[in-house]
Amino acid sequence: MSLWWVVNIVLIAVIIPVVVGILLQVLTPLFQIKKYADDILEYGGKLPEHLDQLGELAKTRDLVKQAGAGLGRYVSALDNIR
């Protein structure tokens, strides 16, 4: 019967703290992953409203090309003045 008590004490003093420590090492990253997943879900849902502006991208590209052509003429005019 005393061996039974010794085994119980070893179980309580050694095994249970080891299991709790391992459990904490697993649960801590799990909760961090859940937090990051919630952030992705929250901010990822806002992404489509920003994608609506992609239609204006072609117009912006054309305006930049026009400005670049005008800039080239301006630079060559400055070269002629010197």
C-alpha positions in Angstrom: 0.0 0.0 0.0 2.9 2.4 0.7 4.2 1.8 -2.8 0.8 3.1 -4.1 1.2 6.3 -2.2 4.8 6.8 -3.5 3.5 6.3 -7.1 0.7 8.9 -6.4 3.2 11.4 -5.0 5.5 10.9 -8.0 2.6 11.4 -10.3 1.5 14.6 -8.6 5.0 16.0 -8.1 6.6 15.1 -11.5 4.3 14.0 -14.2 1.4 16.5 -13.8 3.7 19.6 -13.9 5.5 18.2 -17.0 2.1 17.6 -18.7 0.9 21.1 -17.7 4.2 22.7 -19.0 3.9 20.9 -22.4 0.2 21.9 -22.6 1.1 25.5 -22.0 3.8 25.3 -24.7 1.1 24.1 -27.2 -1.7 26.4 -26.1 0.3 29.6 -26.2 1.1 29.5 -29.9 -2.4 28.3 -30.5 -4.0 31.4 -29.0 -1.5 33.6 -30.9 -2.5 31.9 -34.2 -6.1 32.4 -33.4 -5.5 36.1 -32.8 -3.6 36.4 -36.1 -6.4 34.5 -37.9 -9.0 36.9 -36.5 -7.0 39.9 -37.7 -6.7 38.3 -41.2 -10.4 37.7 -41.2 -11.3 41.2 -40.1 -8.9 43.1 -42.4 -9.2 40.6 -45.3 -12.9 41.3 -45.5 -12.1 45.0 -46.3 -9.9 44.1 -49.2 -12.6 44.0 -52.0 -13.6 47.6 -51.4 -10.0 48.6 -52.2 -9.9 46.5 -55.3 -12.8 48.6 -56.8 -10.2 51.3 -57.6 -8.3 49.0 -59.9 -10.5 50.3 -62.8 -8.8 53.7 -62.5 -5.4 52.1 -62.9 -5.5 52.1 -66.7 -6.5 55.8 -66.7 -3.6 56.6 -64.4 -1.2 54.7 -66.6 -2.3 56.7 -69.7 -2.0 60.0 -67.8 1.5 59.1 -66.7 2.5 58.3 -70.3 1.1 61.7 -71.4 3.0 63.5 -68.6 6.2 61.6 -69.6 5.9 62.7 -73.2 5.3 66.3 -72.1 8.3 66.1 -69.8 10.5 64.9 -72.6 9.5 67.9 -74.7 10.2 70.2 -71.7 13.6 68.8 -71.2 14.6 69.1 -74.8 13.3 72.7 -74.8 15.5 73.4 -71.8 18.5 71.9 -73.6 17.8 74.2 -76.6 17.8 77.3 -74.4 21.2 76.6 -73.0 
